[in-house]
Amino acid sequence: MKFRVFLCSALLSLIAVAEPSTPADSILQNYVTATHLQALKKRAASMDVDFDAALPKLKKHGKLHALLRFSPVGLFRYEKQKFEGDPVVLKEVIARYLTAEVEAQREQSNADAVTPDNYKFKYKGTRQDGDRQVHVFDVTPKQKREKLYRGEIWIDADTYLKVQESGYMVKNPSIMVKKIAFVRRYEIRDGVSVPRKVESVTDVRIFGKAEMTIDYSNFAVEEDSTRAAADAAWQ
């Protein structure tokens, strides 16, 4: 009898820990679940990407158009690139960004995810974002590491997927970079948070500020025949 009482008490304690204690906790729990489910929906897809970058101090500017293709396992690569503008912008701004992105996908881990495991979340309330209502959280990384940022995340009130991230990176990738500030916008497509627009300003010691806007468009899930060819290409 005593053992049954102890067992019931232990189970009730576990349930109490598992249940959200505040509305903010419930939102975060739903966000983590939605993010996990999104990761399971990875599939072959493609998007058009347009980079518009500038080095205002040097009065240099350039644009790059590319096709961004995702593999079914979540890897990506840029194809059919077409550039116009100053080659310095291509080399020092756009190419550096692309190289960093490709390298980052090889090192992706749960330690970089914007979740309560890696970040402290502070609820700021709701906000109207176009026709969507969003939950706004301040986020602060628990450790000062590359790829982590301090700022805000907006979570869609209906799907609990992220629709915006903004802030600055807490650790710069090199001594040549003083600060990286950004805003990343997403749109919800079939239960997936898809990139829509990125705006960033990088304060570089030699060139001054490097400004870049990235626009994503024409998101498409590839058909079976195209997907099979894409699968073979990724092998």
MARVO-317643 format. One record per atom (N, C-alpha, C): residue number from 1; residue in three letters; atom name; x, y negated, z negated. Coordinates in steps of 0.001 Angstrom, whole numbers, always signed. Atoms other than C-alpha are relative to their C-alpha. Example, Ala and Ser with C-alpha at 12.3 -4.5 7.8 and 13.67 -1.06 7.14 Angstrom:
k; r; a; u; v; w
1; ALA; N; +890; +1190; +0
1; ALA; CA; +12300; +4500; -7800
1; ALA; C; +900; -1200; +0
2; SER; N; -820; +1190; +60
2; SER; CA; +13670; +1060; -7140
2; SER; C; -770; -1090; -730
This chain:
k; r; a; u; v; w
1; MET; N; +832; +1208; +0
1; MET; CA; +0; +0; +0
1; MET; C; +862; -1252; +0
2; LYS; N; -890; +1151; +66
2; LYS; CA; +2797; -2405; -918
2; LYS; C; +687; -218; +1344
3; PHE; N; -676; +100; -1294
3; PHE; CA; +4525; -1603; +2373
3; PHE; C; -929; -641; +1033
4; ARG; N; +952; +577; -944
4; ARG; CA; +1333; -2435; +4333
4; ARG; C; -151; -1497; -227
5; VAL; N; +114; +1423; +318
5; VAL; CA; +1000; -5760; +2530
5; VAL; C; +1217; -755; +507
6; PHE; N; -1247; +619; -465
6; PHE; CA; +4668; -6544; +3296
6; PHE; C; +16; -118; +1518
7; LEU; N; +8; -13; -1452
7; LEU; CA; +4223; -5577; +6957
7; LEU; C; -958; -1054; +538
8; CYS; N; +971; +1002; -441
8; CYS; CA; +1117; -7749; +7346
8; CYS; C; +548; -1411; -195
9; SER; N; -576; +1312; +284
9; SER; CA; +2902; -10691; +5741
9; SER; C; +1076; -346; +1014
10; ALA; N; -1080; +220; -964
10; ALA; CA; +5882; -10257; +8063
10; ALA; C; -571; -339; +1373
11; LEU; N; +607; +268; -1289
11; LEU; CA; +3637; -10146; +11149
11; LEU; C; -618; -1396; +42
12; LEU; N; +586; +1336; +62
12; LEU; CA; +1771; -13266; +10040
12; LEU; C; +1073; -1074; +68
13; SER; N; -1108; +954; -53
13; SER; CA; +5110; -15042; +9553
13; SER; C; +504; -149; +1418
14; LEU; N; -472; +39; -1389
14; LEU; CA; +6204; -14120; +13081
14; LEU; C; -961; -785; +876
15; ILE; N; +1013; +708; -775
15; ILE; CA; +2936; -15383; +14547
15; ILE; C; +70; -1496; -274
16; ALA; N; -82; +1409; +373
16; ALA; CA; +3279; -18644; +12632
16; ALA; C; +1188; -673; +672
17; VAL; N; -1186; +559; -644
17; VAL; CA; +6771; -19153; +14055
17; VAL; C; -236; -147; +1488
18; ALA; N; +179; +1; -1443
18; ALA; CA; +5670; -18306; +17602
18; ALA; C; -985; -1066; +462
19; GLU; N; +1012; +955; -405
19; GLU; CA; +2664; -20614; +17631
19; GLU; C; +547; -1428; -54
20; PRO; N; -438; +1388; +18
20; PRO; CA; +3314; -24268; +18544
20; PRO; C; -551; -731; -1221
21; SER; N; +436; +708; +1199
21; SER; CA; +3148; -26533; +15488
21; SER; C; -569; -1369; +322
22; THR; N; +496; +1307; -407
22; THR; CA; +2385; -29765; +17406
22; THR; C; -410; +62; +1467
23; PRO; N; +336; +41; -1433
23; PRO; CA; +836; -30719; +20767
23; PRO; C; +1243; -62; +881
24; ALA; N; -1242; +94; -776
24; ALA; CA; +4357; -31596; +21991
24; ALA; C; +653; +1363; +142
25; ASP; N; -567; -1348; -51
25; ASP; CA; +5555; -28099; +21120
25; ASP; C; -761; +863; +1007
26; SER; N; +815; -764; -951
26; SER; CA; +2661; -26627; +23112
26; SER; C; +332; -387; +1436
27; ILE; N; -367; +463; -1331
27; ILE; CA; +3544; -28775; +26142
27; ILE; C; +1341; +592; +414
28; LEU; N; -1324; -543; -302
28; LEU; CA; +7180; -27676; +25962
28; LEU; C; -52; +1499; +254
29; GLN; N; +132; -1450; -183
29; GLN; CA; +6194; -24037; +25617
29; GLN; C; -573; +303; +1388
30; ASN; N; +585; -184; -1330
30; ASN; CA; +4012; -24313; +28743
30; ASN; C; +991; -372; +1103
31; TYR; N; -1013; +429; -980
31; TYR; CA; +6799; -26159; +30587
31; TYR; C; +1056; +1084; +200
32; VAL; N; -1002; -1064; -107
32; VAL; CA; +9344; -23425; +29808
32; VAL; C; -573; +1200; +755
33; THR; N; +644; -1123; -685
33; THR; CA; +6879; -20744; +30944
33; THR; C; -164; -285; +1494
34; ALA; N; +194; +371; -1406
34; ALA; CA; +6048; -22609; +34181
34; ALA; C; +1323; -24; +756
35; THR; N; -1327; +39; -620
35; THR; CA; +9753; -23141; +34898
35; THR; C; +507; +1408; +275
36; HIS; N; -414; -1396; -174
36; HIS; CA; +10441; -19439; +34400
36; HIS; C; -771; +644; +1153
37; LEU; N; +814; -582; -1073
37; LEU; CA; +7544; -18449; +36685
37; LEU; C; +406; -557; +1360
38; GLN; N; -460; +594; -1261
38; GLN; CA; +8778; -20884; +39338
38; GLN; C; +1252; +711; +501
39; ALA; N; -1238; -679; -398
39; ALA; CA; +12175; -19161; +39326
39; ALA; C; -299; +1353; +642
40; LEU; N; +365; -1299; -563
40; LEU; CA; +10416; -15880; +40124
40; LEU; C; -627; -121; +1388
41; LYS; N; +657; +207; -1297
41; LYS; CA; +8762; -17442; +43195
41; LYS; C; +982; -394; +1102
42; LYS; N; -986; +391; -1002
42; LYS; CA; +12021; -18113; +45053
42; LYS; C; -195; +784; +1292
43; ARG; N; +238; -617; -1303
43; ARG; CA; +11720; -17390; +48764
43; ARG; C; +778; -777; +1055
44; ALA; N; -685; +684; -1088
44; ALA; CA; +13280; -18272; +52089
44; ALA; C; -807; -1226; +408
45; ALA; N; +684; +1246; -349
45; ALA; CA; +12448; -21888; +52899
45; ALA; C; +1013; -977; +577
46; SER; N; -879; +1018; -561
46; SER; CA; +13829; -24969; +54599
46; SER; C; -614; -1379; -178
47; MET; N; +435; +1387; +103
47; MET; CA; +13631; -28767; +54374
47; MET; C; +939; -870; +823
48; ASP; N; -850; +1028; -584
48; ASP; CA; +14883; -31766; +56316
48; ASP; C; +494; -905; -1117
49; VAL; N; -588; +858; +1021
49; VAL; CA; +17234; -33942; +54266
49; VAL; C; +692; -1178; +684
50; ASP; N; -621; +1204; -537
50; ASP; CA; +18245; -37524; +55012
50; ASP; C; +753; -743; -1106
51; PHE; N; -861; +717; +937
51; PHE; CA; +21169; -39114; +53161
51; PHE; C; +239; -1414; +529
52; ASP; N; -281; +1393; -337
52; ASP; CA; +21533; -42899; +53151
52; ASP; C; +922; -522; -1092
53; ALA; N; -995; +332; +1016
53; ALA; CA; +24722; -43987; +51381
53; ALA; C; +757; -1273; +357
54; ALA; N; -720; +1247; -223
54; ALA; CA; +26713; -47189; +50931
54; ALA; C; +1043; -230; -1076
55; LEU; N; -1013; +523; +916
55; LEU; CA; +29822; -48659; +49336
55; LEU; C; -79; -1526; +113
56; PRO; N; +249; +1442; -162
56; PRO; CA; +28608; -52275; +48838
56; PRO; C; +1256; -861; -117
57; LYS; N; -1214; +796; +186
57; LYS; CA; +31980; -53577; +47648
57; LYS; C; +844; -27; +1275
58; LEU; N; -765; -92; -1243
58; LEU; CA; +33609; -52400; +50905
58; LEU; C; -846; -319; +1231
59; LYS; N; +951; +277; -1084
59; LYS; CA; +30519; -53240; +53009
59; LYS; C; -10; +1133; +1034
60; LYS; N; +16; -1176; -860
60; LYS; CA; +30430; -49701; +54381
60; LYS; C; -1281; +792; -246
61; HIS; N; +1302; -664; +79
61; HIS; CA; +27336; -47644; +55132
61; HIS; C; -13; +1201; +945
62; GLY; N; +116; -1161; -868
62; GLY; CA; +26411; -44269; +56608
62; GLY; C; -1251; +803; -285
63; LYS; N; +1177; -861; +136
63; LYS; CA; +23539; -41843; +57200
63; LYS; C; +327; +1397; +516
64; LEU; N; -169; -1388; -429
64; LEU; CA; +23490; -38072; +57452
64; LEU; C; -1360; +686; -4
65; HIS; N; +1195; -838; -47
65; HIS; CA; +20625; -35858; +58591
65; HIS; C; +441; +1454; +29
66; ALA; N; -360; -1420; +43
66; ALA; CA; +20743; -32134; +57804
66; ALA; C; -1235; +837; -274
67; LEU; N; +1024; -979; +354
67; LEU; CA; +18600; -29046; +57490
67; LEU; C; +488; +739; -1238
68; LEU; N; -337; -713; +1235
68; LEU; CA; +18614; -27620; +53972
68; LEU; C; -768; +1311; -10
69; ARG; N; +643; -1320; -37
69; ARG; CA; +17935; -23885; +53940
69; ARG; C; +258; +744; -1305
70; PHE; N; -73; -773; +1234
70; PHE; CA; +17168; -21813; +50841
70; PHE; C; -111; +1490; +318
71; SER; N; +113; -1448; -150
71; SER; CA; +17768; -18070; +50663
71; SER; C; -1047; +527; -980
72; PRO; N; +1004; -555; +916
72; PRO; CA; +15231; -15762; +48950
72; PRO; C; +495; +138; -1440
73; VAL; N; -524; -142; +1368
73; VAL; CA; +17567; -15484; +45938
73; VAL; C; +353; -1345; -612
74; GLY; N; -189; +1316; +590
74; GLY; CA; +17743; -19241; +45421
74; GLY; C; +1253; -741; +416
75; LEU; N; -1182; +704; -491
75; LEU; CA; +21053; -20064; +47125
75; LEU; C; -408; -937; +1134
76; PHE; N; +343; +935; -1066
76; PHE; CA; +21151; -22907; +49631
76; PHE; C; +1248; -412; +777
77; ARG; N; -1092; +552; -792
77; ARG; CA; +23261; -24400; +52404
77; ARG; C; -565; -1039; +960
78; TYR; N; +389; +1057; -921
78; TYR; CA; +23175; -27376; +54754
78; TYR; C; +425; +379; +1415
79; GLU; N; -276; -340; -1391
79; GLU; CA; +22970; -26841; +58522
79; GLU; C; -362; -1173; +916
80; LYS; N; +362; +960; -1055
80; LYS; CA; +22724; -28903; +61742
80; LYS; C; +192; -1437; -466
81; GLN; N; -264; +1327; +526
81; GLN; CA; +24356; -31957; +60237
81; GLN; C; +308; -1003; +1117
82; LYS; N; -250; +1073; -956
82; LYS; CA; +24356; -35223; +62177
82; LYS; C; +242; -1292; -766
83; PHE; N; -379; +1199; +760
83; PHE; CA; +26167; -38334; +60858
83; PHE; C; +181; -1191; +918
84; GLU; N; -300; +1259; -675
84; GLU; CA; +26270; -41946; +61920
84; GLU; C; +360; -1044; -1054
85; GLY; N; -423; +1001; +954
85; GLY; CA; +28110; -44774; +60211
85; GLY; C; +1498; +44; -243
86; ASP; N; -1422; +76; +319
86; ASP; CA; +31459; -45383; +58537
86; ASP; C; +494; +1332; -560
87; PRO; N; -512; -1295; +482
87; PRO; CA; +33549; -42186; +58055
87; PRO; C; +457; -21; -1456
88; VAL; N; -395; +90; +1415
88; VAL; CA; +34746; -43471; +54666
88; VAL; C; -1173; +369; -900
89; VAL; N; +1202; -329; +778
89; VAL; CA; +31173; -43205; +53373
89; VAL; C; -276; +1494; +58
90; LEU; N; +203; -1439; -141
90; LEU; CA; +30871; -39688; +54765
90; LEU; C; +960; +771; -901
91; LYS; N; -1019; -733; +745
91; LYS; CA; +34123; -38559; +53139
91; LYS; C; -91; -226; -1505
92; GLU; N; -106; +341; +1417
92; GLU; CA; +33978; -40380; +49811
92; GLU; C; -1312; +44; -770
93; VAL; N; +1293; +4; +694
93; VAL; CA; +30242; -40348; +49039
93; VAL; C; -800; +1255; +334
94; ILE; N; +904; -1093; -369
94; ILE; CA; +28149; -37864; +51007
94; ILE; C; +687; +1358; -95
95; ALA; N; -696; -1293; +19
95; ALA; CA; +30738; -35083; +51471
95; ALA; C; +322; +439; -1422
96; ARG; N; -294; -358; +1405
96; ARG; CA; +31715; -35233; +47788
96; ARG; C; -1258; +529; -692
97; TYR; N; +1263; -456; +587
97; TYR; CA; +28067; -34879; +46803
97; TYR; C; -336; +1411; +471
98; LEU; N; +320; -1318; -549
98; LEU; CA; +27539; -31912; +49132
98; LEU; C; +918; +1074; -566
99; THR; N; -960; -967; +557
99; THR; CA; +30703; -30185; +47901
99; THR; C; -345; +333; -1445
100; ALA; N; +351; -216; +1407
100; ALA; CA; +29672; -30661; +44266
100; ALA; C; -1259; +853; -121
101; GLU; N; +1231; -793; +34
101; GLU; CA; +26200; -29237; +44990
101; GLU; C; +262; +1466; +314
102; VAL; N; -296; -1376; -397
102; VAL; CA; +27547; -26147; +46746
102; VAL; C; +774; +723; -1099
103; GLU; N; -766; -608; +1086
103; GLU; CA; +30038; -25511; +43948
103; GLU; C; -880; +254; -1214
104; ALA; N; +863; -135; +1175
104; ALA; CA; +27364; -26039; +41291
104; ALA; C; -901; +1218; +87
105; GLN; N; +896; -1152; -131
105; GLN; CA; +25096; -23334; +42726
105; GLN; C; +722; +1303; -322
106; ARG; N; -762; -1199; +321
106; ARG; CA; +27890; -20789; +42281
106; ARG; C; +178; +164; -1505
107; GLU; N; -250; -27; +1440
107; GLU; CA; +28196; -21718; +38620
107; GLU; C; -1273; -160; -814
108; GLN; N; +1256; +218; +705
108; GLN; CA; +24507; -22056; +37756
108; GLN; C; -187; +1019; -1119
109; SER; N; +267; -888; +1131
109; SER; CA; +23587; -20635; +34386
109; SER; C; -1124; -606; -832
110; ASN; N; +1060; +495; +869
110; ASN; CA; +20877; -20940; +31777
110; ASN; C; +490; -1112; -912
111; ALA; N; -561; +1042; +858
111; ALA; CA; +23262; -23216; +29860
111; ALA; C; -198; -1393; +584
112; ASP; N; +223; +1291; -642
112; ASP; CA; +22480; -25974; +32387
112; ASP; C; -1476; -365; +77
113; ALA; N; +1435; +236; -160
113; ALA; CA; +18686; -25647; +32309
113; ALA; C; -493; -1072; -978
114; VAL; N; +582; +1036; +859
114; VAL; CA; +16666; -28569; +30940
114; VAL; C; -1119; +643; -813
115; THR; N; +916; -718; +889
115; THR; CA; +15029; -26521; +28184
115; THR; C; +397; -281; -1447
116; PRO; N; -331; +221; +1411
116; PRO; CA; +14888; -26697; +24370
116; PRO; C; +1241; +756; -476
117; ASP; N; -1235; -681; +376
117; ASP; CA; +17814; -24245; +24270
117; ASP; C; +1209; -921; +130
118; ASN; N; -1156; +851; -304
118; ASN; CA; +20113; -26912; +25681
118; ASN; C; -206; -1481; -307
119; TYR; N; +316; +1416; +195
119; TYR; CA; +18326; -30197; +25016
119; TYR; C; -898; -216; -1221
120; LYS; N; +964; +469; +984
120; LYS; CA; +16570; -32082; +22248
120; LYS; C; -1068; -796; +755
121; PHE; N; +1116; +668; -660
121; PHE; CA; +13120; -33228; +23410
121; PHE; C; -741; -891; -1000
122; LYS; N; +794; +916; +829
122; LYS; CA; +11295; -36257; +21983
122; LYS; C; -1197; -474; +815
123; TYR; N; +1216; +318; -748
123; TYR; CA; +7689; -36740; +23087
123; TYR; C; -306; -1490; -67
124; LYS; N; +285; +1429; -62
124; LYS; CA; +6828; -40279; +24269
124; LYS; C; -1445; -286; +384
125; GLY; N; +1399; +201; -349
125; GLY; CA; +3220; -39707; +25345
125; GLY; C; -274; +284; +1465
126; THR; N; +408; -250; -1387
126; THR; CA; +1345; -39585; +28653
126; THR; C; +139; -1275; +826
127; ARG; N; -114; +1118; -942
127; ARG; CA; +1662; -41768; +31746
127; ARG; C; -698; +406; +1290
128; GLN; N; +626; -269; -1296
128; GLN; CA; -193; -42077; +35015
128; GLN; C; +1057; -146; +1089
129; ASP; N; -977; +1; -1090
129; ASP; CA; +1999; -41179; +37997
129; ASP; C; -752; +266; +1296
130; GLY; N; +864; -168; -1164
130; GLY; CA; -52; -41818; +41117
130; GLY; C; -1326; +598; -423
131; ASP; N; +1253; -660; +371
131; ASP; CA; -3006; -39433; +40930
131; ASP; C; +206; +1083; -1044
132; ARG; N; -311; -1014; +1013
132; ARG; CA; -1288; -37251; +38322
132; ARG; C; +207; -636; -1372
133; GLN; N; -363; +388; +1362
133; GLN; CA; -1101; -37533; +34575
133; GLN; C; +1219; +819; -392
134; VAL; N; -1230; -698; +360
134; VAL; CA; +2334; -36663; +33218
134; VAL; C; +312; -206; -1476
135; HIS; N; -531; +100; +1355
135; HIS; CA; +3854; -35972; +29822
135; HIS; C; +1460; -463; +100
136; VAL; N; -1343; +580; -63
136; VAL; CA; +7007; -38003; +29189
136; VAL; C; +791; +387; -1257
137; PHE; N; -896; -366; +1094
137; PHE; CA; +9888; -36725; +27065
137; PHE; C; +1349; -684; +182
138; ASP; N; -1418; +342; +27
138; ASP; CA; +13214; -38257; +26120
138; ASP; C; +769; +1297; -157
139; VAL; N; -813; -1209; +126
139; VAL; CA; +15898; -35592; +26572
139; VAL; C; +1449; -387; -286
140; THR; N; -1399; +211; +373
140; THR; CA; +19328; -35489; +24949
140; THR; C; +676; +1357; -87
141; PRO; N; -664; -1312; +54
141; PRO; CA; +21758; -32606; +25557
141; PRO; C; +611; +267; -1372
142; LYS; N; -564; -385; +1292
142; LYS; CA; +22897; -30709; +22487
142; LYS; C; +1529; +49; +41
143; GLN; N; -1449; +23; -172
143; GLN; CA; +26429; -30584; +23918
143; GLN; C; +348; -971; +1117
144; LYS; N; -453; +916; -1044
144; LYS; CA; +28416; -33056; +26005
144; LYS; C; +780; +801; +1036
145; ARG; N; -607; -807; -1054
145; ARG; CA; +29094; -31056; +29165
145; ARG; C; -402; -536; +1366
146; GLU; N; +343; +378; -1369
146; GLU; CA; +29145; -31636; +32915
146; GLU; C; -1341; +625; +391
147; LYS; N; +1303; -406; -548
147; LYS; CA; +25795; -31299; +34735
147; LYS; C; -1168; -297; -942
148; LEU; N; +1072; +340; +927
148; LEU; CA; +23847; -32321; +31624
148; LEU; C; -181; -1517; -38
149; TYR; N; +273; +1433; -25
149; TYR; CA; +22163; -35708; +31372
149; TYR; C; -807; -440; -1219
150; ARG; N; +834; +599; +1038
150; ARG; CA; +20558; -38043; +28896
150; ARG; C; -980; -949; +674
151; GLY; N; +983; +863; -643
151; GLY; CA; +17313; -39716; +29887
151; GLY; C; -1414; +466; -251
152; GLU; N; +1401; -392; +105
152; GLU; CA; +13705; -38733; +30613
152; GLU; C; -322; +1131; +963
153; ILE; N; +592; -960; -918
153; ILE; CA; +11770; -35865; +32129
153; ILE; C; -1508; -181; -60
154; TRP; N; +1462; +102; -93
154; TRP; CA; +8178; -36144; +33338
154; TRP; C; -539; +1366; +390
155; ILE; N; +582; -1330; -210
155; ILE; CA; +6071; -32980; +33190
155; ILE; C; -1468; -147; +394
156; ASP; N; +1369; +72; -496
156; ASP; CA; +2872; -32628; +35203
156; ASP; C; -962; +626; -1001
157; ALA; N; +940; -460; +1025
157; ALA; CA; -106; -32252; +32866
157; ALA; C; -823; +1202; +446
158; ASP; N; +794; -1127; -498
158; ASP; CA; -1843; -29693; +35119
158; ASP; C; +828; +1278; +160
159; THR; N; -812; -1186; -299
159; THR; CA; +972; -27360; +36196
159; THR; C; +1135; +213; -988
160; TYR; N; -1137; -21; +942
160; TYR; CA; +3578; -28161; +33493
160; TYR; C; +1347; +164; +705
161; LEU; N; -1256; +21; -732
161; LEU; CA; +6235; -28413; +36208
161; LEU; C; +552; -1427; +6
162; LYS; N; -611; +1329; +22
162; LYS; CA; +8693; -31307; +36330
162; LYS; C; -317; -750; +1292
163; VAL; N; +223; +855; -1165
163; VAL; CA; +7879; -34213; +38647
163; VAL; C; +1022; -1139; +62
164; GLN; N; -1061; +1007; -45
164; GLN; CA; +10703; -36565; +37678
164; GLN; C; +1019; +246; -1105
165; GLU; N; -1094; +40; +964
165; GLU; CA; +14082; -36592; +35950
165; GLU; C; +763; -1297; +247
166; SER; N; -772; +1227; -169
166; SER; CA; +16058; -39771; +35308
166; SER; C; +932; -181; -1194
167; GLY; N; -949; +252; +1072
167; GLY; CA; +19045; -40903; +33294
167; GLY; C; +1416; -107; +517
168; TYR; N; -1400; +31; -404
168; TYR; CA; +22822; -40622; +33406
168; TYR; C; +708; +1250; -513
169; MET; N; -743; -1193; +377
169; MET; CA; +25279; -37759; +33254
169; MET; C; +855; -298; -1239
170; VAL; N; -705; +268; +1253
170; VAL; CA; +26841; -37405; +29797
170; VAL; C; +1502; +270; +90
171; LYS; N; -1432; -234; -207
171; LYS; CA; +30187; -36168; +31136
171; LYS; C; +296; -121; +1483
172; ASN; N; -301; +250; -1402
172; ASN; CA; +31734; -37397; +34367
172; ASN; C; +907; +1085; +572
173; PRO; N; -755; -1096; -614
173; PRO; CA; +33264; -34929; +36856
173; PRO; C; +1487; -270; +148
174; SER; N; -1428; +312; -116
174; SER; CA; +36593; -36778; +37066
174; SER; C; +280; -1344; -657
175; ILE; N; -379; +1274; +636
175; ILE; CA; +38539; -39700; +35570
175; ILE; C; -250; -1176; +949
176; MET; N; +254; +1049; -982
176; MET; CA; +37832; -41638; +38793
176; MET; C; -1435; -510; -78
177; VAL; N; +1417; +372; +98
177; VAL; CA; +34118; -41756; +37963
177; VAL; C; -290; -542; -1400
178; LYS; N; +301; +623; +1280
178; LYS; CA; +32944; -44111; +35233
178; LYS; C; -1410; +339; -500
179; LYS; N; +1373; -292; +412
179; LYS; CA; +29205; -43416; +35243
179; LYS; C; -821; +436; +1208
180; ILE; N; +933; -437; -1044
180; ILE; CA; +26530; -41605; +37275
180; ILE; C; -1422; -135; -540
181; ALA; N; +1407; +171; +369
181; ALA; CA; +22925; -42786; +36974
181; ALA; C; -872; +475; +1160
182; PHE; N; +814; -601; -1057
182; PHE; CA; +20061; -41175; +38893
182; PHE; C; -1485; +7; -350
183; VAL; N; +1428; -311; +123
183; VAL; CA; +16342; -40693; +39458
183; VAL; C; -284; +1095; +1012
184; ARG; N; +374; -1098; -894
184; ARG; CA; +15101; -37389; +40925
184; ARG; C; -1515; +173; -45
185; ARG; N; +1435; -175; -93
185; ARG; CA; +11527; -37095; +42160
185; ARG; C; -313; +1359; +631
186; TYR; N; +426; -1305; -504
186; TYR; CA; +9694; -33812; +42827
186; TYR; C; -1477; -51; +346
187; GLU; N; +1423; -184; -254
187; GLU; CA; +6352; -32748; +44305
187; GLU; C; -346; +1468; -204
188; ILE; N; +432; -1364; +292
188; ILE; CA; +4336; -29663; +43425
188; ILE; C; -565; +629; +1261
189; ARG; N; +450; -733; -1189
189; ARG; CA; +3936; -27189; +46307
189; ARG; C; -200; +1472; -349
190; ASP; N; +303; -1418; +244
190; ASP; CA; +2192; -23847; +45690
190; ASP; C; +683; +530; -1253
191; GLY; N; -563; -449; +1272
191; GLY; CA; +3332; -23623; +42095
191; GLY; C; +1498; -152; -110
192; VAL; N; -1446; +216; +33
192; VAL; CA; +6872; -24790; +42829
192; VAL; C; +285; -1501; +10
193; SER; N; -424; +1396; +44
193; SER; CA; +8526; -28115; +41975
193; SER; C; +1076; -211; +1063
194; VAL; N; -865; +146; -1173
194; VAL; CA; +10103; -29178; +45290
194; VAL; C; +616; -1404; +23
195; PRO; N; -619; +1331; -69
195; PRO; CA; +12645; -32043; +45665
195; PRO; C; -699; -899; +1008
196; ARG; N; +602; +966; -912
196; ARG; CA; +11188; -35189; +47242
196; ARG; C; +930; -1182; +277
197; LYS; N; -870; +1167; -168
197; LYS; CA; +13626; -38040; +46631
197; LYS; C; +997; -68; -1158
198; VAL; N; -1032; +221; +1018
198; VAL; CA; +16890; -38709; +44781
198; VAL; C; +632; -1361; +254
199; GLU; N; -726; +1263; -71
199; GLU; CA; +18372; -42130; +44071
199; GLU; C; +1098; +35; -1051
200; SER; N; -1104; -43; +947
200; SER; CA; +21800; -42366; +42478
200; SER; C; +956; -1163; +217
201; VAL; N; -1050; +1014; -45
201; VAL; CA; +24440; -44962; +41646
201; VAL; C; +1173; +538; -800
202; THR; N; -1213; -497; +639
202; THR; CA; +27971; -43775; +40881
202; THR; C; +1011; -1130; -78
203; ASP; N; -997; +1057; +198
203; ASP; CA; +30439; -46246; +39396
203; ASP; C; +1391; +626; +130
204; VAL; N; -1302; -592; -297
204; VAL; CA; +33815; -45290; +40958
204; VAL; C; +1091; -1051; -201
205; ARG; N; -1046; +954; +366
205; ARG; CA; +37067; -46905; +39779
205; ARG; C; +629; -695; +1205
206; ILE; N; -663; +599; -1157
206; ILE; CA; +38525; -47511; +43258
206; ILE; C; -984; -755; +894
207; PHE; N; +927; +552; -988
207; PHE; CA; +35486; -48203; +45454
207; PHE; C; -1107; -859; -601
208; GLY; N; +1130; +686; +604
208; GLY; CA; +33155; -49814; +42943
208; GLY; C; -1210; +913; -21
209; LYS; N; +1222; -816; +47
209; LYS; CA; +29545; -48623; +43075
209; LYS; C; -231; +730; +1324
210; ALA; N; +405; -797; -1160
210; ALA; CA; +28563; -45835; +45451
210; ALA; C; -1494; +265; -150
211; GLU; N; +1449; -132; +70
211; GLU; CA; +24827; -45949; +46162
211; GLU; C; -482; +1012; +1028
212; MET; N; +513; -1001; -939
212; MET; CA; +22895; -43097; +47736
212; MET; C; -1472; +301; -273
213; THR; N; +1403; -436; +46
213; THR; CA; +19271; -42248; +48506
213; THR; C; -133; +1246; +860
214; ILE; N; +220; -1248; -735
214; ILE; CA; +18262; -38738; +49567
214; ILE; C; -1499; +225; +110
215; ASP; N; +1423; -263; -238
215; ASP; CA; +14853; -38126; +51143
215; ASP; C; -168; +1416; +549
216; TYR; N; +295; -1370; -423
216; TYR; CA; +13453; -34601; +51518
216; TYR; C; -1372; +19; +678
217; SER; N; +1275; -63; -709
217; SER; CA; +10703; -33775; +54011
217; SER; C; -136; +1336; +731
218; ASN; N; +283; -1188; -818
218; ASN; CA; +9072; -31001; +56058
218; ASN; C; +366; +1311; -706
219; PHE; N; -221; -1254; +717
219; PHE; CA; +9282; -28331; +53368
219; PHE; C; -831; +1104; +652
220; ALA; N; +713; -1103; -647
220; ALA; CA; +8366; -24986; +54946
220; ALA; C; +518; +1333; -511
221; VAL; N; -357; -1374; +343
221; VAL; CA; +8321; -21413; +53725
221; VAL; C; +136; +761; +1305
222; GLU; N; -272; -639; -1284
222; GLU; CA; +9833; -19317; +56498
222; GLU; C; -834; +1263; +178
223; GLU; N; +798; -1178; -331
223; GLU; CA; +7748; -16653; +58245
223; GLU; C; +862; +1262; -80
224; ASP; N; -713; -1261; +200
224; ASP; CA; +8670; -12970; +57984
224; ASP; C; +1157; +197; +979
225; SER; N; -1049; -215; -996
225; SER; CA; +10654; -12874; +61254
225; SER; C; +1182; -929; -251
226; THR; N; -1062; +971; +293
226; THR; CA; +12577; -16029; +60424
226; THR; C; +691; +365; -1294
227; ARG; N; -550; -366; +1294
227; ARG; CA; +13010; -14821; +56872
227; ARG; C; +964; +1173; +129
228; ALA; N; -876; -1148; -185
228; ALA; CA; +14525; -11538; +58020
228; ALA; C; +1339; -424; +594
229; ALA; N; -1241; +506; -585
229; ALA; CA; +17055; -13387; +60177
229; ALA; C; +795; -788; -1044
230; ALA; N; -692; +761; +1035
230; ALA; CA; +17822; -15715; +57289
230; ALA; C; +624; +909; -1031
231; ASP; N; -559; -968; +959
231; ASP; CA; +18280; -12755; +54935
231; ASP; C; +1299; +590; +522
232; ALA; N; -1197; -591; -582
232; ALA; CA; +20796; -11217; +57318
232; ALA; C; +1156; -1005; -13
233; ALA; N; -1043; +1035; -31
233; ALA; CA; +22676; -14520; +57596
233; ALA; C; +618; -235; -1360
234; TRP; N; -510; +253; +1353
234; TRP; CA; +23047; -14741; +53832
234; TRP; C; +841; +1153; -525
235; GLN; N; -742; -1160; +494
235; GLN; CA; +24633; -11308; +53511
235; GLN; C; +1499; -242; +77
